[in-house]
C-alpha cells in the first residue's frame, strides 16, 4: 500500500496545579491538563493517528498509564518513539492535520510554536503539520472548561 490514513482523538481533564502543554508548547493558563504523562492532549491525538494509520493499536498500549516509566513523560519524546515505529514500518509522514477543542485560553498565539515542535519531533517540515483550534461555543465539557479535546488525522506514504 502506498498510502495509509489514521485518526486520533483524546480528551484530558482541566485541573488546578498542572501545566498546560499542547503540541509540546507550554501555555500560560490558570489550569492545566491532568494525566499520567504531561497530558499533552494534542500530541496524544496525533500519536494515535500515526499508530492508527499503521493499525498498531494506540498509545495506551504502547505507553501504559500504569507504567512508572511514563509518569510525567514529555509527550514529544513519546511522539519521537512513535515515529521510530512509522519509519520501521517503511512509511513517512505525508501530512497531519489536528484540531484542538478548547474554550480557553486563546490558542492562536501558540499555534506556530506547536507546529514547529510537532514537526521537529516527526522530522518533517512545518508545512506538513497543521494545527487548528476552535471553541465549542460554550457547549459540552470543553465549553464548560472541564477539559480539552483534540482530533488528528495523519496521512502516511511509503518511504
Ligand atoms: Mg491522553
Backbone and ligand atoms as CSV (ligand in chain L), in Angstrom:
chain,resi,resn,atom,element,x,y,z
A,1,UNK,N,N,0.846,-1.201,0.000
A,1,UNK,CA,C,0.000,0.000,0.000
A,1,UNK,C,C,0.879,1.247,0.000
A,2,UNK,N,N,0.571,2.178,-0.873
A,2,UNK,CA,C,1.377,3.399,-0.946
A,2,UNK,C,C,0.989,4.428,0.113
A,3,UNK,N,N,-0.305,4.463,0.441
A,3,UNK,CA,C,-0.786,5.444,1.420
A,3,UNK,C,C,-1.575,4.754,2.525
A,4,UNK,N,N,-1.465,5.319,3.710
A,4,UNK,CA,C,-2.279,4.837,4.831
A,4,UNK,C,C,-2.733,6.061,5.613
A,5,UNK,N,N,-3.977,6.037,6.096
A,5,UNK,CA,C,-4.533,7.182,6.816
A,5,UNK,C,C,-4.928,6.744,8.222
A,6,UNK,N,N,-4.776,7.640,9.185
A,6,UNK,CA,C,-5.154,7.315,10.551
A,6,UNK,C,C,-5.826,8.491,11.236
A,7,UNK,N,N,-6.632,8.179,12.224
A,7,UNK,CA,C,-7.343,9.201,13.005
A,7,UNK,C,C,-7.056,9.006,14.490
A,8,UNK,N,N,-6.940,10.082,15.223
A,8,UNK,CA,C,-6.760,10.004,16.667
A,8,UNK,C,C,-7.646,11.008,17.377
A,9,UNK,N,N,-8.071,10.647,18.568
A,9,UNK,CA,C,-8.909,11.521,19.390
A,9,UNK,C,C,-8.502,11.337,20.841
A,10,UNK,N,N,-8.435,12.433,21.589
A,10,UNK,CA,C,-8.099,12.318,23.003
A,10,UNK,C,C,-8.748,13.458,23.781
A,11,UNK,N,N,-8.932,13.200,25.061
A,11,UNK,CA,C,-9.510,14.180,25.989
A,11,UNK,C,C,-8.704,14.138,27.284
A,12,UNK,N,N,-8.421,15.284,27.859
A,12,UNK,CA,C,-7.900,15.335,29.224
A,12,UNK,C,C,-8.663,16.395,30.009
A,13,UNK,N,N,-8.732,16.136,31.321
A,13,UNK,CA,C,-9.479,16.995,32.240
A,13,UNK,C,C,-8.600,18.177,32.661
A,14,UNK,N,N,-9.224,19.346,32.798
A,14,UNK,CA,C,-8.520,20.535,33.293
A,14,UNK,C,C,-8.619,20.605,34.808
A,15,UNK,N,N,-7.470,20.779,35.453
A,15,UNK,CA,C,-7.428,20.875,36.925
A,15,UNK,C,C,-6.425,21.955,37.329
A,16,UNK,N,N,-6.501,22.338,38.600
A,16,UNK,CA,C,-5.538,23.311,39.123
A,16,UNK,C,C,-4.203,22.635,39.389
A,17,UNK,N,N,-3.167,23.455,39.474
A,17,UNK,CA,C,-1.818,22.981,39.822
A,17,UNK,C,C,-1.228,22.006,38.811
A,18,UNK,N,N,-1.601,22.177,37.554
A,18,UNK,CA,C,-0.971,21.405,36.483
A,18,UNK,C,C,-0.590,22.377,35.374
A,19,UNK,N,N,0.512,22.063,34.657
A,19,UNK,CA,C,0.892,22.858,33.489
A,19,UNK,C,C,-0.044,22.542,32.337
A,20,UNK,N,N,-0.245,23.541,31.464
A,20,UNK,CA,C,-0.995,23.308,30.235
A,20,UNK,C,C,0.017,23.178,29.094
A,21,UNK,N,N,0.144,21.953,28.586
A,21,UNK,CA,C,1.079,21.695,27.492
A,21,UNK,C,C,0.293,21.148,26.317
A,22,UNK,N,N,0.404,21.830,25.192
A,22,UNK,CA,C,-0.305,21.423,23.975
A,22,UNK,C,C,0.679,21.441,22.810
A,23,UNK,N,N,0.787,20.326,22.122
A,23,UNK,CA,C,1.715,20.259,20.991
A,23,UNK,C,C,3.146,20.578,21.396
A,24,UNK,N,N,3.488,20.243,22.622
A,24,UNK,CA,C,4.845,20.477,23.119
A,24,UNK,C,C,5.100,21.899,23.559
A,25,UNK,N,N,4.096,22.758,23.464
A,25,UNK,CA,C,4.250,24.157,23.880
A,25,UNK,C,C,3.636,24.344,25.265
A,26,UNK,N,N,4.386,24.977,26.158
A,26,UNK,CA,C,3.830,25.278,27.485
A,26,UNK,C,C,3.082,26.599,27.391
A,27,UNK,N,N,1.803,26.562,27.731
A,27,UNK,CA,C,0.916,27.706,27.536
A,27,UNK,C,C,0.494,28.267,28.884
A,28,UNK,N,N,0.780,29.541,29.140
A,28,UNK,CA,C,0.402,30.131,30.422
A,28,UNK,C,C,-1.120,30.112,30.595
A,29,UNK,N,N,-1.589,29.537,31.710
A,29,UNK,CA,C,-3.029,29.453,31.956
A,29,UNK,C,C,-3.240,29.177,33.444
A,30,UNK,N,N,-4.472,29.386,33.889
A,30,UNK,CA,C,-4.772,29.219,35.317
A,30,UNK,C,C,-4.915,27.755,35.703
A,31,UNK,N,N,-5.199,26.893,34.728
A,31,UNK,CA,C,-5.351,25.457,34.981
A,31,UNK,C,C,-4.576,24.696,33.909
A,32,UNK,N,N,-4.386,23.402,34.167
A,32,UNK,CA,C,-3.665,22.574,33.207
A,32,UNK,C,C,-4.324,21.220,33.083
A,33,UNK,N,N,-3.776,20.373,32.240
A,33,UNK,CA,C,-4.399,19.078,31.963
A,33,UNK,C,C,-3.855,17.993,32.883
A,34,UNK,N,N,-4.791,17.178,33.378
A,34,UNK,CA,C,-4.462,16.089,34.295
A,34,UNK,C,C,-4.160,14.818,33.510
A,35,UNK,N,N,-3.104,14.131,33.908
A,35,UNK,CA,C,-2.780,12.859,33.250
A,35,UNK,C,C,-1.530,12.260,33.844
A,36,UNK,N,N,-1.298,11.000,33.486
A,36,UNK,CA,C,-0.122,10.274,33.988
A,36,UNK,C,C,1.155,10.881,33.401
A,37,UNK,N,N,1.094,11.215,32.110
A,37,UNK,CA,C,2.217,11.878,31.447
A,37,UNK,C,C,2.028,13.386,31.624
A,38,UNK,N,N,2.599,14.172,30.708
A,38,UNK,CA,C,2.369,15.624,30.754
A,38,UNK,C,C,0.967,15.989,30.263
A,39,UNK,N,N,0.194,14.972,29.839
A,39,UNK,CA,C,-1.219,15.145,29.451
A,39,UNK,C,C,-1.395,16.071,28.244
A,40,UNK,N,N,-0.416,16.033,27.351
A,40,UNK,CA,C,-0.464,16.849,26.121
A,40,UNK,C,C,-1.466,16.218,25.151
A,41,UNK,N,N,-2.689,16.652,25.282
A,41,UNK,CA,C,-3.816,16.010,24.584
A,41,UNK,C,C,-3.663,16.081,23.057
A,42,UNK,N,N,-3.076,17.161,22.566
A,42,UNK,CA,C,-2.871,17.312,21.125
A,42,UNK,C,C,-1.851,16.290,20.618
A,43,UNK,N,N,-0.736,16.183,21.305
A,43,UNK,CA,C,0.290,15.229,20.885
A,43,UNK,C,C,-0.216,13.796,21.015
A,44,UNK,N,N,-1.046,13.546,22.026
A,44,UNK,CA,C,-1.618,12.206,22.186
A,44,UNK,C,C,-2.530,11.853,21.011
A,45,UNK,N,N,-3.389,12.775,20.608
A,45,UNK,CA,C,-4.275,12.513,19.469
A,45,UNK,C,C,-3.448,12.265,18.202
A,46,UNK,N,N,-2.385,13.055,18.047
A,46,UNK,CA,C,-1.521,12.892,16.865
A,46,UNK,C,C,-0.847,11.524,16.869
A,47,UNK,N,N,-0.338,11.095,18.015
A,47,UNK,CA,C,0.300,9.772,18.084
A,47,UNK,C,C,-0.696,8.675,17.753
A,48,UNK,N,N,-1.926,8.802,18.236
A,48,UNK,CA,C,-2.933,7.783,17.929
A,48,UNK,C,C,-3.285,7.777,16.441
A,49,UNK,N,N,-3.220,8.933,15.794
A,49,UNK,CA,C,-3.459,8.974,14.346
A,49,UNK,C,C,-2.339,8.246,13.602
A,50,UNK,N,N,-1.102,8.474,14.017
A,50,UNK,CA,C,0.040,7.811,13.368
A,50,UNK,C,C,-0.019,6.301,13.576
A,51,UNK,N,N,-0.308,5.889,14.816
A,51,UNK,CA,C,-0.401,4.449,15.105
A,51,UNK,C,C,-1.604,3.841,14.400
A,52,UNK,N,N,-2.697,4.603,14.350
A,52,UNK,CA,C,-3.900,4.113,13.683
A,52,UNK,C,C,-3.669,3.886,12.195
A,53,UNK,N,N,-2.885,4.744,11.584
A,53,UNK,CA,C,-2.604,4.591,10.151
A,53,UNK,C,C,-1.908,3.268,9.862
A,54,UNK,N,N,-1.150,2.792,10.839
A,54,UNK,CA,C,-0.409,1.537,10.653
A,54,UNK,C,C,-1.095,0.363,11.345
A,55,UNK,N,N,-2.296,0.602,11.897
A,55,UNK,CA,C,-3.029,-0.421,12.649
A,55,UNK,C,C,-2.147,-1.030,13.736
A,56,UNK,N,N,-1.419,-0.166,14.434
A,56,UNK,CA,C,-0.519,-0.607,15.504
A,56,UNK,C,C,-1.117,-0.371,16.888
A,57,UNK,N,N,-2.436,-0.236,16.962
A,57,UNK,CA,C,-3.071,-0.034,18.258
A,57,UNK,C,C,-3.075,1.424,18.639
A,58,UNK,N,N,-2.828,1.710,19.934
A,58,UNK,CA,C,-2.892,3.101,20.391
A,58,UNK,C,C,-1.815,3.354,21.439
A,59,UNK,N,N,-1.715,4.607,21.869
A,59,UNK,CA,C,-0.645,4.938,22.816
A,59,UNK,C,C,-0.882,4.325,24.189
A,60,UNK,N,N,-2.145,4.000,24.511
A,60,UNK,CA,C,-2.425,3.329,25.777
A,60,UNK,C,C,-1.750,1.967,25.849
A,61,UNK,N,N,-1.661,1.302,24.688
A,61,UNK,CA,C,-0.981,0.006,24.636
A,61,UNK,C,C,0.533,0.187,24.595
A,62,UNK,N,N,0.968,1.206,23.861
A,62,UNK,CA,C,2.412,1.404,23.683
A,62,UNK,C,C,3.079,2.002,24.927
A,63,UNK,N,N,2.352,2.925,25.595
A,63,UNK,CA,C,2.903,3.587,26.793
A,63,UNK,C,C,1.871,3.491,27.924
A,64,UNK,N,N,1.744,2.332,28.577
A,64,UNK,CA,C,0.677,2.121,29.569
A,64,UNK,C,C,0.712,3.161,30.694
A,65,UNK,N,N,-0.472,3.660,31.080
A,65,UNK,CA,C,-0.510,4.723,32.083
A,65,UNK,C,C,-0.341,4.196,33.509
A,66,UNK,N,N,-0.147,2.858,33.652
A,66,UNK,CA,C,0.206,2.328,34.975
A,66,UNK,C,C,1.706,2.003,35.051
A,67,UNK,N,N,2.447,2.411,33.987
A,67,UNK,CA,C,3.888,2.170,33.956
A,67,UNK,C,C,4.604,3.413,34.480
A,68,UNK,N,N,5.337,3.263,35.605
A,68,UNK,CA,C,6.023,4.424,36.194
A,68,UNK,C,C,6.988,5.095,35.216
A,69,UNK,N,N,7.428,4.365,34.201
A,69,UNK,CA,C,8.367,4.937,33.224
A,69,UNK,C,C,7.766,6.145,32.522
A,70,UNK,N,N,6.427,6.200,32.453
A,70,UNK,CA,C,5.785,7.277,31.694
A,70,UNK,C,C,5.154,8.337,32.585
A,71,UNK,N,N,5.445,8.265,33.897
A,71,UNK,CA,C,4.903,9.272,34.809
A,71,UNK,C,C,5.558,10.620,34.505
A,72,UNK,N,N,4.721,11.608,34.213
A,72,UNK,CA,C,5.230,12.944,33.890
A,72,UNK,C,C,5.959,12.997,32.553
A,73,UNK,N,N,5.783,11.960,31.728
A,73,UNK,CA,C,6.542,11.866,30.470
A,73,UNK,C,C,6.286,13.059,29.561
A,74,UNK,N,N,7.348,13.491,28.887
A,74,UNK,CA,C,7.265,14.520,27.860
A,74,UNK,C,C,6.692,13.854,26.606
A,75,UNK,N,N,5.481,14.242,26.236
A,75,UNK,CA,C,4.813,13.565,25.126
A,75,UNK,C,C,5.547,13.750,23.795
A,76,UNK,N,N,6.335,14.810,23.688
A,76,UNK,CA,C,7.129,14.998,22.470
A,76,UNK,C,C,8.140,13.853,22.313
A,77,UNK,N,N,8.698,13.397,23.447
A,77,UNK,CA,C,9.618,12.246,23.402
A,77,UNK,C,C,8.857,10.990,22.974
A,78,UNK,N,N,7.618,10.858,23.439
A,78,UNK,CA,C,6.808,9.697,23.055
A,78,UNK,C,C,6.491,9.744,21.565
A,79,UNK,N,N,6.245,10.945,21.051
A,79,UNK,CA,C,5.991,11.099,19.618
A,79,UNK,C,C,7.218,10.671,18.809
A,80,UNK,N,N,8.383,11.029,19.300
A,80,UNK,CA,C,9.611,10.592,18.615
A,80,UNK,C,C,9.695,9.067,18.583
A,81,UNK,N,N,9.273,8.425,19.680
A,81,UNK,CA,C,9.289,6.962,19.733
A,81,UNK,C,C,8.274,6.371,18.754
A,82,UNK,N,N,7.104,7.003,18.643
A,82,UNK,CA,C,6.095,6.542,17.686
A,82,UNK,C,C,6.636,6.663,16.256
A,83,UNK,N,N,7.374,7.742,15.998
A,83,UNK,CA,C,7.942,7.928,14.653
A,83,UNK,C,C,8.945,6.833,14.293
A,84,UNK,N,N,9.604,6.278,15.309
A,84,UNK,CA,C,10.513,5.154,15.024
A,84,UNK,C,C,9.721,3.965,14.488
A,85,UNK,N,N,8.512,3.772,15.012
A,85,UNK,CA,C,7.653,2.686,14.508
A,85,UNK,C,C,7.195,2.986,13.086
A,86,UNK,N,N,6.879,4.257,12.824
A,86,UNK,CA,C,6.448,4.644,11.470
A,86,UNK,C,C,7.562,4.338,10.472
A,87,UNK,N,N,8.775,4.752,10.810
A,87,UNK,CA,C,9.912,4.534,9.902
A,87,UNK,C,C,10.219,3.037,9.761
A,88,UNK,N,N,10.143,2.313,10.880
A,88,UNK,CA,C,10.431,0.875,10.839
A,88,UNK,C,C,9.432,0.139,9.946
A,89,UNK,N,N,8.222,0.667,9.864
A,89,UNK,CA,C,7.199,0.053,9.020
A,89,UNK,C,C,7.377,0.441,7.550
A,90,UNK,N,N,8.338,1.342,7.279
A,90,UNK,CA,C,8.631,1.723,5.902
A,90,UNK,C,C,7.802,2.894,5.409
A,91,UNK,N,N,7.282,3.683,6.337
A,91,UNK,CA,C,6.440,4.818,5.941
A,91,UNK,C,C,7.029,6.155,6.383
A,92,UNK,N,N,6.583,7.205,5.715
A,92,UNK,CA,C,6.945,8.577,6.064
A,92,UNK,C,C,5.658,9.376,6.191
A,93,UNK,N,N,5.702,10.440,6.975
A,93,UNK,CA,C,4.528,11.294,7.136
A,93,UNK,C,C,4.367,12.174,5.903
A,94,UNK,N,N,3.207,12.080,5.277
A,94,UNK,CA,C,2.888,12.990,4.173
A,94,UNK,C,C,2.407,14.312,4.755
A,95,UNK,N,N,1.355,14.260,5.577
A,95,UNK,CA,C,0.922,15.446,6.324
A,95,UNK,C,C,0.022,15.020,7.465
A,96,UNK,N,N,-0.113,15.898,8.434
A,96,UNK,CA,C,-1.034,15.676,9.539
A,96,UNK,C,C,-1.868,16.936,9.725
A,97,UNK,N,N,-3.079,16.757,10.213
A,97,UNK,CA,C,-3.974,17.886,10.467
A,97,UNK,C,C,-4.653,17.653,11.809
A,98,UNK,N,N,-4.531,18.630,12.694
A,98,UNK,CA,C,-5.018,18.471,14.073
A,98,UNK,C,C,-5.955,19.622,14.436
A,99,UNK,N,N,-6.940,19.324,15.265
A,99,UNK,CA,C,-7.828,20.362,15.795
A,99,UNK,C,C,-7.938,20.215,17.302
A,100,UNK,N,N,-7.672,21.313,18.008
A,100,UNK,CA,C,-7.818,21.335,19.465
A,100,UNK,C,C,-9.142,22.004,19.790
A,101,UNK,N,N,-9.918,21.392,20.682
A,101,UNK,CA,C,-11.210,21.932,21.108
A,101,UNK,C,C,-11.053,22.454,22.536
A,102,UNK,N,N,-10.984,23.775,22.660
A,102,UNK,CA,C,-10.771,24.381,23.973
A,102,UNK,C,C,-11.540,25.698,24.048
A,103,UNK,N,N,-12.222,25.907,25.154
A,103,UNK,CA,C,-12.932,27.178,25.346
A,103,UNK,C,C,-11.952,28.289,25.701
A,104,UNK,N,N,-10.934,27.918,26.486
A,104,UNK,CA,C,-9.916,28.877,26.929
A,104,UNK,C,C,-8.644,28.097,27.226
A,105,UNK,N,N,-7.483,28.713,27.149
A,105,UNK,CA,C,-7.234,30.087,26.700
A,105,UNK,C,C,-7.269,30.180,25.172
A,106,UNK,N,N,-7.095,31.389,24.670
A,106,UNK,CA,C,-6.979,31.583,23.228
A,106,UNK,C,C,-5.654,30.962,22.777
A,107,UNK,N,N,-5.727,30.075,21.809
A,107,UNK,CA,C,-4.531,29.323,21.427
A,107,UNK,C,C,-3.807,29.896,20.216
A,108,UNK,N,N,-4.436,30.846,19.549
A,108,UNK,CA,C,-3.848,31.376,18.315
A,108,UNK,C,C,-2.379,31.798,18.461
A,109,UNK,N,N,-2.002,32.476,19.575
A,109,UNK,CA,C,-0.603,32.923,19.689
A,109,UNK,C,C,0.396,31.767,19.782
A,110,UNK,N,N,-0.075,30.565,20.036
A,110,UNK,CA,C,0.827,29.431,20.263
A,110,UNK,C,C,0.829,28.417,19.120
A,111,UNK,N,N,-0.021,28.638,18.128
A,111,UNK,CA,C,-0.152,27.662,17.042
A,111,UNK,C,C,1.176,27.437,16.315
A,112,UNK,N,N,1.893,28.512,16.009
A,112,UNK,CA,C,3.148,28.380,15.259
A,112,UNK,C,C,4.153,27.541,16.045
A,113,UNK,N,N,4.228,27.799,17.361
A,113,UNK,CA,C,5.165,27.046,18.194
A,113,UNK,C,C,4.792,25.559,18.246
A,114,UNK,N,N,3.499,25.280,18.346
A,114,UNK,CA,C,3.045,23.881,18.363
A,114,UNK,C,C,3.416,23.185,17.060
A,115,UNK,N,N,3.178,23.847,15.930
A,115,UNK,CA,C,3.506,23.244,14.625
A,115,UNK,C,C,4.993,22.963,14.526
A,116,UNK,N,N,5.798,23.913,14.992
A,116,UNK,CA,C,7.255,23.737,14.923
A,116,UNK,C,C,7.709,22.569,15.788
A,117,UNK,N,N,7.170,22.478,16.983
A,117,UNK,CA,C,7.600,21.407,17.898
A,117,UNK,C,C,7.166,20.031,17.390
A,118,UNK,N,N,5.943,19.949,16.889
A,118,UNK,CA,C,5.462,18.657,16.375
A,118,UNK,C,C,6.220,18.261,15.119
A,119,UNK,N,N,6.474,19.226,14.241
A,119,UNK,CA,C,7.219,18.933,13.008
A,119,UNK,C,C,8.631,18.454,13.340
A,120,UNK,N,N,9.287,19.114,14.290
A,120,UNK,CA,C,10.648,18.721,14.670
A,120,UNK,C,C,10.652,17.295,15.229
A,121,UNK,N,N,9.658,16.982,16.063
A,121,UNK,CA,C,9.602,15.637,16.662
A,121,UNK,C,C,9.361,14.573,15.605
A,122,UNK,N,N,8.614,14.928,14.548
A,122,UNK,CA,C,8.319,13.952,13.499
A,122,UNK,C,C,9.369,13.960,12.393
A,123,UNK,N,N,10.263,14.952,12.416
A,123,UNK,CA,C,11.282,15.031,11.380
A,123,UNK,C,C,10.714,15.426,10.030
A,124,UNK,N,N,9.696,16.291,10.048
A,124,UNK,CA,C,9.086,16.758,8.801
A,124,UNK,C,C,9.098,18.290,8.781
A,125,UNK,N,N,8.711,18.858,7.648
A,125,UNK,CA,C,8.661,20.314,7.524
A,125,UNK,C,C,7.401,20.859,8.196
A,126,UNK,N,N,7.490,22.100,8.628
A,126,UNK,CA,C,6.352,22.721,9.322
A,126,UNK,C,C,5.104,22.744,8.431
A,127,UNK,N,N,5.303,22.884,7.116
A,127,UNK,CA,C,4.123,22.953,6.239
A,127,UNK,C,C,3.441,21.592,6.038
A,128,UNK,N,N,3.991,20.558,6.656
A,128,UNK,CA,C,3.324,19.253,6.649
A,128,UNK,C,C,2.479,19.055,7.904
A,129,UNK,N,N,2.509,20.055,8.775
A,129,UNK,CA,C,1.828,19.939,10.071
A,129,UNK,C,C,0.832,21.092,10.235
A,130,UNK,N,N,-0.441,20.752,10.282
A,130,UNK,CA,C,-1.480,21.746,10.523
A,130,UNK,C,C,-2.008,21.589,11.942
A,131,UNK,N,N,-2.102,22.704,12.648
A,131,UNK,CA,C,-2.750,22.709,13.968
A,131,UNK,C,C,-3.783,23.822,13.957
A,132,UNK,N,N,-5.005,23.477,14.303
A,132,UNK,CA,C,-6.091,24.443,14.366
A,132,UNK,C,C,-6.713,24.376,15.748
A,133,UNK,N,N,-7.352,25.456,16.139
A,133,UNK,CA,C,-8.027,25.471,17.434
A,133,UNK,C,C,-9.416,26.054,17.249
A,134,UNK,N,N,-10.353,25.507,18.006
A,134,UNK,CA,C,-11.715,26.028,17.981
A,134,UNK,C,C,-12.318,25.919,19.371
A,135,UNK,N,N,-13.311,26.736,19.627
A,135,UNK,CA,C,-14.127,26.510,20.821
A,135,UNK,C,C,-15.329,25.687,20.381
A,136,UNK,N,N,-16.089,25.204,21.341
A,136,UNK,CA,C,-17.356,24.550,21.010
A,136,UNK,C,C,-18.522,25.424,21.484
A,137,UNK,N,N,-18.288,26.744,21.358
A,137,UNK,CA,C,-19.362,27.715,21.600
A,137,UNK,C,C,-19.996,27.572,22.977
A,138,UNK,N,N,-19.167,27.222,23.978
A,138,UNK,CA,C,-19.676,27.116,25.337
A,138,UNK,C,C,-20.438,25.833,25.621
A,139,UNK,N,N,-20.522,24.952,24.633
A,139,UNK,CA,C,-21.306,23.723,24.801
A,139,UNK,C,C,-20.431,22.573,25.291
A,140,UNK,N,N,-21.072,21.650,26.018
A,140,UNK,CA,C,-20.390,20.411,26.396
A,140,UNK,C,C,-19.244,20.625,27.373
A,141,UNK,N,N,-18.407,19.564,27.528
A,141,UNK,CA,C,-17.363,19.639,28.554
A,141,UNK,C,C,-16.250,20.593,28.175
A,142,UNK,N,N,-15.980,20.767,26.865
A,142,UNK,CA,C,-14.940,21.741,26.527
A,142,UNK,C,C,-15.475,23.150,26.745
A,143,UNK,N,N,-16.750,23.334,26.410
A,143,UNK,CA,C,-17.363,24.644,26.591
A,143,UNK,C,C,-17.434,25.051,28.055
A,144,UNK,N,N,-17.617,24.052,28.931
A,144,UNK,CA,C,-17.679,24.301,30.372
A,144,UNK,C,C,-16.286,24.411,30.992
A,145,UNK,N,N,-15.260,24.309,30.151
A,145,UNK,CA,C,-13.846,24.376,30.584
A,145,UNK,C,C,-13.498,23.256,31.555
A,146,UNK,N,N,-14.193,22.136,31.409
A,146,UNK,CA,C,-13.868,20.961,32.248
A,146,UNK,C,C,-12.714,20.169,31.659
A,147,UNK,N,N,-12.503,20.342,30.369
A,147,UNK,CA,C,-11.433,19.594,29.720
A,147,UNK,C,C,-11.136,20.161,28.348
A,148,UNK,N,N,-10.103,19.594,27.728
A,148,UNK,CA,C,-9.716,19.953,26.365
A,148,UNK,C,C,-9.671,18.658,25.564
A,149,UNK,N,N,-10.168,18.714,24.337
A,149,UNK,CA,C,-10.165,17.558,23.443
A,149,UNK,C,C,-9.329,17.886,22.209
A,150,UNK,N,N,-8.871,16.857,21.531
A,150,UNK,CA,C,-8.126,17.061,20.289
A,150,UNK,C,C,-8.407,15.927,19.317
A,151,UNK,N,N,-8.510,16.291,18.055
A,151,UNK,CA,C,-8.621,15.337,16.960
A,151,UNK,C,C,-7.381,15.465,16.088
A,152,UNK,N,N,-6.993,14.374,15.449
A,152,UNK,CA,C,-5.888,14.441,14.485
A,152,UNK,C,C,-6.108,13.410,13.393
A,153,UNK,N,N,-5.704,13.756,12.192
A,153,UNK,CA,C,-5.619,12.782,11.112
A,153,UNK,C,C,-4.200,12.839,10.561
A,154,UNK,N,N,-3.732,11.667,10.144
A,154,UNK,CA,C,-2.370,11.576,9.593
A,154,UNK,C,C,-2.413,10.779,8.308
A,155,UNK,N,N,-1.725,11.278,7.288
A,155,UNK,CA,C,-1.563,10.529,6.041
A,155,UNK,C,C,-0.100,10.115,5.941
A,156,UNK,N,N,0.093,8.805,5.790
A,156,UNK,CA,C,1.456,8.270,5.637
A,156,UNK,C,C,1.631,7.797,4.212
A,157,UNK,N,N,2.859,7.934,3.694
A,157,UNK,CA,C,3.162,7.390,2.375
A,157,UNK,C,C,4.366,6.486,2.488
A,158,UNK,N,N,4.417,5.487,1.605
A,158,UNK,CA,C,5.527,4.550,1.652
A,158,UNK,C,C,6.831,5.300,1.405
A,159,UNK,N,N,7.797,5.081,2.273
A,159,UNK,CA,C,9.070,5.837,2.194
A,159,UNK,C,C,9.917,5.322,1.022
L,1,MG,MG,MG,-4.094,11.197,26.527
